[in-house]
Structure formats: C-alpha cells, structure tokens
Amino acid sequence: MEHVQRAELWVGGSYVTESATYPFDLRWVPATLGSQSISVRTIDIHGRSAEPSAIQVSVKWDSEPLKTTLPGIKISHLTYGNGRWVALVNGLLNWSTNLTTWTLGSGFEPSAGSVQAISFSGGSFVTAESGGIIRTSQDGIRWTVRKVGRETWNAVGFFQNEWIAVGKHGAMAVTRDLQNWTQLPTLADADILRVAASPEAVIAITADARVLVFAPSFGANSWSLQSLPQSTSARLAVWDGKKFVIVGSDRMGDRLYFSTDAEKWTSSSASATGDNVIRAMETLKDFLFMIGSRVIYQRPNQNWTRLLNLVEVYTEAAPSENSLVLVSFSEFENATTLQTFHLPISPYERWAAVNLPPAATESGDLDNDGLTNFDEYAFDRDPGHFDAAPRLEIKLSNPSSVGFLFPLASPRSDARYWIDSTVDFKRWSPEMILPRTTLDIGSLAHRFFRIRAERVKY
C-alpha cells in the first residue's frame, strides 16, 4: 500500500486514536489489566484501507510490588476510606496515610469491646465489636462509641442508605444515621458472620451455611432464609459488581457459591481456582481476589489468573482506590508484612485524584454547570468553576460535506469524541468520531451538530 495518508490504532475492536503525520506515532494508555488485541489500520490517499492481523498484548500488575515490614507491630482489620487507612494496631484503633506511620485515634477504650471487624461504607468507618459495641468515625481519627444490645457484632454492611450489623446468635440491627439502631427479630440461631450488598439485594451468611436475603426490588418486604447446598459452613461473602460470591466448606474442602440475584445459587469446588483453602476474599473495581496459598483474581467472564505464589501466610486483604494490600503477621518475628499491588491508573483517574474530591464520580457534576466531571476532564475545563459547554466550529467544505474544527489542541487518550446530529433536537444520531474532520451530509436541507465525549475503558 503506497501513499499512506493516516494510521489508526484499534484496541479490542474499538477505535482509539489516529495520526496523519509520518511516522504515525500512535499512543495508548491501558486502563485495565489482562489480554488486549491491538491492530493498526492504514488509509491511503484514495481512501483504501489495509489492516494486518491483530496482535495480543498482556497488561500486567506492577512487576515489583511494594513490600513493607513493620517490626513490633501487629496490624489487623485493615480498611481504607476517605483518603486514609484505619486498622487495629497492637489492639488499638490507629490511622495512617502511608501504611508506615500509624497514629492512635481518639475515643477508643480497649476495655470497651474486642474489635471483630472494621468497614468503610456510606462515607463512615464502622467497627463491629463484642459486648454490643459499635464505633463510628467519618475521618478514622475521632470515634464515637455506642452500645447496641449485648451480643458480639461480627460485621457491618451498607444497603440502600442503611447500615446493617450482624452478630452472634443471629443478632441483627439497622440504622440510617449511625446513632439510632433498631434490633431486628432473630431469624437464625447460628452466628451471622458476614454481610454483602448489591444495588438490589443484601445477604447475610451464617456459620452453619445459611443465607439471609432481603431484596425489596424483587417484591420481598422481609428477610428470607436459604440453605447453601452441599456446604456445612460459610465464612466469607462479597458482591463483586456482577454477582454474590460466598466461600463455604464441605467435607472435601472449600466451596464457592455464586448468584446474580441472591435466589438461585451455583457452586464449584475452590480447587477450580487452583487453591483448596481460601483465607480472604476482596473486590477492587471489577476484580475479584481470592487469597490462599496464592493470590488469584478474576474479572467478569474471564478465567482465574494467578497474581503470585505466597511465601508469607497472608490472612487479610484490603483494597483502596487502585491498589490491593495483603496483610501478614509473624508471631516468631513479631512483625507485620504488607505487600501492595497497584492497578494501572488511567489518565482520567490521575486527573480526578488531583482535581476532584475522593467521593466524586465521573458522572457527577461538581460545579452544576451541566458538564459531568468526565466532560470537564475530556474538554479541559475546570470542574470547580461554572463553564460553558465546549464549542464546535463548523465550516462548509462543499454543498455536500461539512468540516469540523476540534476544540482541543490535545484530545485525551482515554476519551472518544463523537459528532452527533439532529434535525429536530429530539433524536440525535452519532455521525463520526473525531479527530476525523469531514462529514458527508448529502442533500439534507439542514442539520444541527453537537460534540460529546465518552470514556474509553479497554
């Protein structure tokens, strides 16, 4: 093929970027892990295209994870939220911004209760403790203690603006303000160990392999009780963004249970993941992690992938925005080991970390100017200042085609810019992707255009 006019980069069958200047420098910043299919399409001066076979590349985690050993310190119940870490450090609630320097929080009395779990949900840290103690903090530094019943609380979850505490002997309590708790009637005699929530339902698992389900969107107005088939016990539960996952046990070892609706469950032996015993389970974005003798992860509709074989016995895992921290304590060395793995961070996430508060989403509108936070990024606007919408300049090339002047000198690498058209402002049709600059409009008498941006996740 001769006289190449431009080259286009495609990833996973989606257009990414193009260059019309020799030697056609095409750049791509991966936003997720895993195998990716990459191809380059060339177009000559006559509009003819050629596309060689795609190649497969693998985007991996950091090859050198950060490993930190803290002598004389025992860390447990590590949790992240609002820009800081909270954990039980030598039996006391501490906070840290770097996982190395720990500071004692205020309002914690060691004799008040034994901490069973720490979680971050609904914008607050919440502990579950013995003696009916539940402690809350928005910043992880100043804590308020409340006594809710007498039983030991094992975990606290969050579902549809309501916190749910579960504990020994089937104890359950709910609150909407973390101040006034209502204890629920006992539905199970066994200890309730964990709680997990999807947007439509919440589950709580018992030590004797039963599942309590509350799903108002399915027409249920009370909790129902199910049993996990083939399992004699259950101990871990999460919602991974697509499905509920429970770790239980039968006579042969650990068993995994899956359900998208908290009603119908399928199961498989944990050995299918490459590990017979699962000690911890966590989610980070669309990754589901299992920690046993190795760390493995799974993404939706993909197979299990090994992250690493473990030398230390890691018994906990804690996610932040873009990293997973494994926690191990050695009684012999009297030291805690932390191992941190970082996800690849997209350009948008780097920008958001500097320009947006932690709780802001890409679909939010921080300054109420009609532009989403991602629009502010894509069109190089200030998310804290009321801005005008991006202006699209148009020029008629000839009676049947129109040209566009792109409103940015440097488009974002993880944004796709569309030109849409309408004749009545009711129905919009996508026409083309920038930075292509010319559109054939045929003989249509009139047409209105707009520009929009969408985030590209590969």
JODAVEN-V512560 format. One record per helix or strand of 3 or more residues. SS is the DSSP state (a for helix, b for strand). FROM is the first residue (numbers start at 1). TO is the last residue. If there is no record, write none. Layout:
ss={SS/SS}
from={FROM/FROM}
to={TO/TO}
This chain:
ss={b/b/b/b/b/b/b/b/b/a/b/b/a/b/b/b/b/a/b/b/b/b/a/b/b/b/b/b/a/b/b/b/b/b/b/b/a/a/b/b/b/b/b/b}
from={4/14/34/49/55/66/75/84/92/110/115/124/130/133/144/153/162/168/172/192/202/210/216/224/233/244/253/266/270/280/287/294/305/316/323/335/347/373/393/401/415/429/438/448}
to={11/19/44/51/59/71/81/89/96/112/121/129/132/137/147/159/167/170/175/197/206/214/218/227/239/250/259/269/273/284/291/299/309/319/330/342/355/378/398/405/422/434/440/455}
